[in-house]
């Protein structure tokens, strides 16, 4: 769902930048109060894990693939405000280092995936969960009841579908105000994007519930586990602590084992937005910025890209969160 350069009308792209900058500025101010130093390494690793998870595609049929967005999982685990900051870091690394998503369209991409998606996922999960409180049947993992699992799945599904709907609307508006010079007509963009992503969102929901169930089974306090007592742990020491190190190794091992799926499906199918552009006969424009790295066309090249992106996302996320934590403390 990463919008490339040249697809959107400049006015729409500018509005996307303005909306994103205003919301993320507020999120950063609020998140500085919520960050506790002992939780920063965990949040940084969560951001990095979602980055590598987004590299892996899964098929939905008809030569189309999808990939995890992870915004709902992030928001449910860490809260919506922190999720917005973490998702922004992911998108920045993807755009600047790997050319995934255009620079001119970054405001729109961030609005869709770093603001709309986590807020929707968290909001729907929060609204639905109380109505399912009576479903106490435990999953096979024994740590998540059925009601919670359904609420997480519905929230994850909604996060993808609503953000895809926003993307479709943005393309339709771009087409309308530019007289067809930019974007994609509503008659194509809306049914195509919603049709593809209603299925992609099912994959998102299944993966999110599975990951959440596993995390709860091995670490019951992982979801928004911010204690009242603020135990200060230096950032580097926190990252190198046993649980964080184990989580990092686990994420990278899973990524390495799942990487063949990336080559099996990514070479054969386009994602939902790319497929919509194909349906409309729209080619991707030239990128404004030439990125220094790519996701790789061989196993070890892609593995290197994933590890590099993981490390970059974790370090940038940790640094940014520490900066705003320190800034709020100074105030």
N, C-alpha and C positions, 0 to 999 in steps of 0.2 A: 504493500500500500504506500510505498515511497514514491511521491510525485517527483518526476524528473524536471530538470530545467527546460524551459521552452514550451511547456504544455499549458500553463495557466496565463491568463491575462495579467499584465503587470499590476493593474489596480487591485485585482483579487489577491495577488501575491503580497502586495503592500499591506492590505487589510489583514491578511494572515499574520504577517510580521508584527503589526501593531497589537493585534489581539494577543498573540503569544507573549510578547514582551511585557505587556501590562499584567497578564495573569501570572507569568513566571516570576516577575518581580515581587508580587504579593506573596506567592508561594515561598520564595526564598526568605522573605522577612518572617513569615510564620514558621517555616521549617527550622529556622535558627533557634527558636524557642523549644522545639520538639526534639532536636538532636541531643542525645546523650552520648558522651564520648565512647562508652563501652559498646554502644550499638553501631557505631560508624563502620567498623570493619565488616560486620554482618551485612549492612545495607550496601556497602561497596561490592562485596562478593555477590550479593543478589543482583545488582545491576549488571555485573560482568557475566553472571550466569545467563541472564536473559539475553544479553548480547549474543553469546554463542548459540543459544537456543534459536534465535531468530535466523541464524544461518542455515538451519536444517529445514528443508521443505518436505511436505507430505502431499500425496496425490489426492485430488477430490474427483477425478474423472474428467473425461473430455479433453485431455491434454492440459489440464489446469492444475496448479499446485497451490498450496497455502503454507504459511509458516506461523509459528507462535508469535503473538505480539507481546504477551506477558504483562500487560498493563493492569489487568484485573488482579492477577496473582500478586504483583508488586503492591498494589493498593490495599489488598486484604491483609497482606503480611506486615506492611510497614505503615499503612495509613495513606490516604489520598494525596496529601500535601507532599510528603516525602517521596511518594511514587512519581509525582509530576517532576520533581527535581531529578530523580534517578533516570526516568525515561528520557528526559532532555539530554542528559549526559550520554546515554546510549545513542541517541539520534545524532548528536554532535560528532561522536567518534565515527559513526557510520558514514556521515556526509563528508567529513574532512579527510579521513584516512582512507576510506574505501569507495567513495563516490556513490554511496547508496542513498539516493534522494538528492534533489538539486539544491544548490545554495539559494537561488532565488525563491524556491518553493519551500525552504526550510521552515518558515513561519507557519505555513499550512500543514506541513507534515507534523510539526511539533504540536500544533493546535489539535490535530486529529488524534495523534497517538500518545502524546505526553500530557494532554489536558482532558480532551473529551473521553478517551478510552479509560484512563484510570478513574476519573470521576464517575463515569457511567457504571463501570464494573463494581466499584465500591458502593455506589448509591443503590444499585439494584440488589446487590448481595445484602446490604443492610436492611432494605425494605422487605425483601422476600423472606429472610431468615426467621423473623418472629412468627410468620404464618405457618412455618414448617416445624415449629418447635416440638410438636407432638410426635414427629417421626423420629423415634429413638433407636430404630434398628441400626446396629453398628455395621460398618463396612468390614471387609475382610482384614483390614489393617487394625481394626479394633480401637481406633482413636478418634474417628470422625463418624458422627451419626448421619443417618440418611438425609435428614433435613438440612444439615450443614452442607453436605455434599451437593445436594440439589441447588441450594442457594449459591454456592460457589460456581457451579456449572452455569446457572442462569446468568449470573453476573458476568462471567467470562464471555458467554455467548453474546450478551447485550453489548459488551464493551467493543467487540469487533464489529458487530452489525451496525451499531450507531455511528462509530467512527467511519466506517465504510460509506454509510449514508451521507455523512458530512462531506466526504471526499467526492461522492457522486454529485452532490449539490454544488460544490465548488466548481467542478468541471462544467456543469450545466450553466451556471452563472457566467463563467468565463466565455463560454460559447455564445451566450445570448448577448452580452454587452460588447463583444468584439466582432459581432457579425460573422461568426464562424472562423475567425482567424486563430483563435485559441480555444482550448477546452474541447469538450465533446458534447454533442447535443443531448438534451435531457432524455429524448426518446431512446437513446442508446446507453448513456452513462448510468441512468438510474436503474433500469431493469437489469443491466449487465452486472453492475457492481453489487446490487442487492442480491441478485441471483447467485453469483459466485460466492459472496461472503456469507450468505445464510448457511452455506455448507461448510465453508472454511471456519466459521464461528463454532460449528459443532466440534470440529477437530480441536479448536482452541479450548472449548469447554471440557472435553475429555482429557486433554493433556493437563489442564489447570487442576482439575479435580484429582487426577492421579498424582501430580507433584505435591499438591496440598496434603493429600492423605499420607503420602510417604514422609513428608516433612513432619507432620504431626505425630507419626508413629515413632520417629527417631528423636524428635525434639518437641514435646508437647507444648512448650512455652515459646516456640519460635514465632508464632503469629502475634505481632505487635507486643513482643515481650520486653517492654520498657518498664523497668522496676521504678519504684518511687525513690529508691536510694541511688544516687548518681555515683557510681564507682568509677573513678577516672582511670583509664588505661591508655597509655600512649598509643597513637595510631599504628606505628610500625610494629610495636609489640603485640597489639591487638590482632593485626593481620597474621602474625606469625604464631599466634596462640594455637593450641592443638585443634580446637573445633573449627576455627577458620581455615587452618591449613588443610584439615581433612575435607572440609566442604569444597575447597578449591580443587584439590586432587580429584575428588569424586566427580565434580562438574566436568573437568577436562577429560577424565577417563570416559565418561558417558559420551561426551562430544566426539572423542576419537573413535569410539565404537559405532556411533550413529552416523559418522561422516559418510560412509558409503551410500547412505540413503540420499544425501545431498547430490551426489553425482548421478544416482539412479533416476532421480525425478527432476532435478533442476535443469538438466540438459534436455529433457523431453517436454517439459511444460512451463508455461508462464504463470506468474501469480495472478491474483484476481484483477489488479489494476493493469498489468501488462496485457492480459487477455482482453480486457475491455478496450484497451487502445488498439489491439489487433482487430477486434470486431468493428471498431469505428474507422479503421484504416489510417490511424494516426501513428506517425513515427516519432520515436524519442528524439528530442532536440540535442544539440551539442551541449556538453556540460560546461558551465561557467568556470569551474575549477577542476584542474587535472589532479586527481588524487594520487598520492605516492604509492599506494598499495591496492591490491585487488584480492578478491576472495579465493582466487586460485583455480586452476584447471586440472590439477593433479592432487592426489590425496595429501601428500606431505606439504604442498604449497597451501592448501586449504587449512590443514592442521596448524601450520605456522601462522596463517592469517587469524585463525580463531584464537590461538594463544596470545598473539600480539594484541588483538582487539580486547580480549579478556583482561590482560594486564593494563592496557591503556584505560579501559573503562573503569576498572577498580581504582587505579591511581588517581585519575581525574575526579571521579566521584568522591573518593576519600578526601582529596585535597580541597575540593569545593565545599564539601560539608564541614570540614574543619575550619575553613575560612569564615563561614557564616556562623559557626558555633562560637568561634573566638570573637567575632564581631558583636554578636548578641551578648556575650559575657562581658565585653568591654563596656557596652551600654549600661 
